[in-house]
Amino acid sequence: MEGFDLPSKLLSALRAAADTVRGHDFIQCYSHFDADGITAAAIISRPYSAKGRSSA
């Protein structure tokens, strides 16, 4: 990411999480049933569904 200096431990954890998600065709996203929870779930699931995979 340009302009951001993430700590190496955080960057490593994010890469591991991304690799785990990429290895599956379906993910299940849980959120609170309020404005910020629904928004967060939409943000999290958007890149996954853009790749033609399903999320719930």
VENVENNOR-V307242 format. One record per residue. RES is the residue in one letter. SS is DSSP state (A for helix, B for strand, O for the rest). D_CENTER is the distance of its C-alpha to the mean C-alpha in Angstrom with 1 decimal. Layout:
res = (RES/RES)
ss = (SS/SS)
d_center = (D_CENTER/D_CENTER)
This chain:
res = (M/E/G/F/D/L/P/S/K/L/L/S/A/L/R/A/A/A/D/T/V/R/G/H/D/F/I/Q/C/Y/S/H/F/D/A/D/G/I/T/A/A/A/I/I/S/R/P/Y/S/A/K/G/R/S/S/A)
ss = (O/O/O/O/O/O/O/A/A/A/A/A/A/A/A/A/A/A/A/A/A/A/O/O/O/B/B/O/O/O/O/O/O/O/A/A/A/A/A/A/A/A/A/A/A/A/A/A/A/A/O/O/O/B/B/O)
d_center = (15.5/18.9/20.4/18.2/19.4/16.9/18.7/18.8/17.8/14.5/13.9/14.8/12.5/9.4/11.0/11.8/8.4/7.4/10.8/10.5/7.8/10.0/13.0/12.6/13.5/12.3/9.7/10.7/9.0/11.6/12.5/15.9/18.1/18.8/18.1/15.5/13.7/13.8/12.7/9.6/8.8/9.8/7.7/4.3/6.4/8.4/7.5/7.5/10.8/12.1/12.6/14.7/12.9/13.0/10.9/12.7)
